[in-house]
Amino acid sequence: MSALALPAHAPAPSRRLAGRTVLVFGAGTSGPGWSNGQAAAVAYALAGADLVVVDLVKERAQETARLCEGAGVRALPLAASATDGQAVETVFAHALDAFGAIDVLHNNAGIAEVAPTAEMSDETWARAFALNVTAPFIACRLAIRQMRAQPRGGVVTNISTVGSLRYCGITYAGYAASKAALNQLTSSIALEHAANGIRANAVVPGILDTPLVHNQLGARFGGDIEAARRERAALCPMGFAGDAWDVANAAVFLASDEARYITGQLLVVDGGLSSRCA
């Protein structure tokens, strides 16, 4: 497909999502390796879906689109801010012009800023809710309007975090609270629109090893990424951190007909971390 190698646990090429169009927000990567959004987009492509891949940085969206096309599907790269309502409307218009339908909406764009609650600024709190709640809401609202008009409805998959369920030792109250709100938004969508053939679920990852995490940990551990990775892996009952493909595999399953009776759920993908924190 590309110079980026697929891991052994990436999905094998299939046709389980053939004939469907998936719209992924936050589909780029902020550094070397597979990001959550990029892996999800390519996983959908490997399952036979056409892709609309959106990122704030156009070049990142283009890179992901090239990876998707390497799986033999069509991919449309677009640059937009997920918090800009007008820009998101334009994304949907381009997606429908190109493919005629939106069968799956995948909301991956998000932000996690570590700050003790007593020292957290208003700006940090506001950024968390703008990108982690308002942006998915804007995209979901537009997707629902389109999916209600489609004979087979559609699927909404939001990416949350185990921190939205309980405190596991990381001081990012804005991130945790905003993702908890996203969980409830997901549930509301699922129940309001089940009769319209629309399913909505959230994937809830735990400790992951991704480029974004590397960027965040580099400063925290004085640039010693390997030390950071070892410390994080030790927190997980399974003894290792997950990666973007663990989230991507869950998302493809939720989008498939195999999950046709699953809606309103939080699919936890955390190697047992949240059970330890309970």
C-alpha angles and dihedrals in degrees: 000000000000145000087287106090120221115235121238091256094055111115119267115245111275143154097237092119098030114145093025132110121220124198114203122190115200093026099153132084130237096211146352115324135034118317123202093254096044094048091048092051093049092045090055088048092051087054090057102258125138113237141221104193119194130189136159088242113059095209091056091052090049092051091052091047090055090052091050092049088053087067090060100258135111118262131187116200118207134176118219143134109249090215094056107091095197092048091050091051088053090051090054092048091053091045092053092045090053101040109010096229144044110218099168131028114197115190108197103145111111146133133227117190117180113222133139109252095241091054098039115120125227087243093056091050092047093048091054093053094041095055102027100043114010095046094052089045091055092050094043092051092055093042093051092052090053096041093051088060094050120090093230099038114217150246131262119198120184124190113227133163138244086243087072089066102046143342111275101176103280117116102223105118093161092055093044095047094046093049090049087056088050089054091056092045088054092051092048092051091049094052097040094051107029089107089055092060092254119136123194127188138156128227109218111202126193126196109353135182105221138138091258091054090048090054092050095045095046091074095039094054099036093257095307098130094170092056089050092049092050093050093049094045090053090060092062120085089222090056097237139072120249122234141216092279093061088060093041093053091052091049094051090050092051090050093050131087087249086075095045092126096046119096138138091029136134106219104203114210104179112117091250096305096130091049089056091049094049 
